[in-house]
Amino acid sequence: MVQTLIQRYGERLHRLIEKGKASGELSPSLDNEAAATLFIGTIQGLVMQSLLAGDVGRMHRDAPRVFAIYRRGIRSAQ
């Protein structure tokens, strides 16, 4: 069930990444699969760290900073 959920989420991310490329927001050379995998792994990492720390609020505090770094890595160089 989890595999199916992650697979569908990855497919949705692929579509969104393609839209971002088409609009010029994302680099045309961006590796869709790697970008989707990195995004999912980032979310999983935030969840795991919050669970291990016993502090769900940590995820909410860390997510904006982590996502900002991810965005800088995938955006178009225009």
C-alpha positions in Angstrom: 0.0 0.0 0.0 2.8 2.4 0.9 4.7 1.5 -2.3 1.6 2.3 -4.4 1.1 5.6 -2.6 4.7 6.7 -3.1 4.6 5.5 -6.8 1.4 7.6 -7.4 2.9 10.6 -5.6 6.1 10.2 -7.8 3.9 10.2 -10.9 2.1 13.3 -9.8 5.5 15.0 -9.1 6.7 14.0 -12.6 3.7 15.8 -14.1 4.2 18.9 -12.0 7.9 18.9 -12.9 7.0 18.7 -16.6 4.6 21.7 -16.2 7.4 23.6 -14.5 9.7 22.9 -17.4 7.1 24.0 -19.9 6.5 27.2 -18.1 10.2 28.0 -17.8 10.2 27.8 -14.0 12.4 24.7 -13.9 15.5 23.9 -15.8 14.7 22.0 -19.1 17.7 19.7 -18.3 16.3 18.8 -14.9 16.2 15.0 -14.3 12.5 14.4 -13.5 13.1 11.1 -11.7 15.9 12.4 -9.6 14.0 15.6 -8.6 10.9 13.5 -7.7 13.0 11.1 -5.7 14.8 13.9 -3.9 11.5 15.6 -3.0 10.0 12.4 -1.6 13.2 11.6 0.3 13.2 15.1 1.8 9.7 14.7 3.1 10.5 11.3 4.5 13.6 12.6 6.2 11.7 15.4 7.8 9.0 13.0 9.1 11.6 10.6 10.4 13.6 13.3 12.2 10.4 14.6 13.8 9.3 11.2 14.9 12.7 10.3 16.3 12.9 13.6 18.2 9.3 13.2 19.5 8.6 16.7 18.2 6.2 16.9 15.2 6.6 20.7 15.4 10.2 20.3 14.3 9.0 19.2 10.8 6.9 22.3 10.5 9.8 24.5 11.6 12.4 22.8 9.3 10.3 22.3 6.2 10.4 25.9 4.8 14.2 26.1 5.0 14.6 22.6 3.5 12.2 23.3 0.7 13.9 26.6 -0.1 17.2 24.7 -0.7 15.3 22.1 -2.8 13.7 24.9 -4.9 17.1 26.6 -5.5 18.4 23.3 -6.8 15.7 22.7 -9.4 14.8 26.1 -10.6 15.6 27.4 -14.0 18.9 29.4 -14.3 17.1 32.2 -16.2 
